[in-house]
Amino acid sequence: QVQLVESGGGYVQAGGSLRLSCAASGRTFRSAAMGWFRQAPGKERELVAAISWSGSTPDYADSVKGRFTISRDNTKNTVYLQMNSLKPEDTAVYYCAADLTIRSIVLRTRLAYDYWGQGTQVTVSS
C-alpha cells in the first residue's frame, strides 16, 4: 500500500515558477517509478513527467520539455516537479502517481500507475 500526498500548487503569473512535492508512505516507494500527471477541465488526464525508481530515466511530455524537471529523493520518500516558465495552458490539477511494477523504463499510460494522490491545483494567469 502506498499513500501519496501532493503539495506546492497555487496561483502564479505566466513566466513564474512553482515546485510541487509528492510525499509517499510505504517502503515500496524506493522501487516504484513515479509520474506527474495533470488534468485540465474538460480534458483527459495526461502525463507531464515520469521518473524511474533510480532517477536515471526521466521522461517528459513535449509540451513541458525544457521547462519542467522531475526529481526524487528516496531518502525522503518524495518526488518533485520543478515548473519554470509557466504558461496559462499549464493550468490544471496535478497528480502524482506510483507504478509499483519493476520495469526498466517509465511508462506514459495512466493505466500503468497503481496509486494516485488527491491532486493539487495549479493556476497560471496570463
PyMOL commands that set and color helices and strands:
alter all, ss='L'
color gray80, all
select helices_A, chain A and resi 27-31+88-90+110-112
alter helices_A, ss='H'
color red, helices_A
select strands_A, chain A and resi 3-7+10-13+18-25+33-39+46-51+59-60+68-73+78-83+92-99+115-116+120-125
alter strands_A, ss='S'
color yellow, strands_A
deselect
rebuild
show_as cartoon
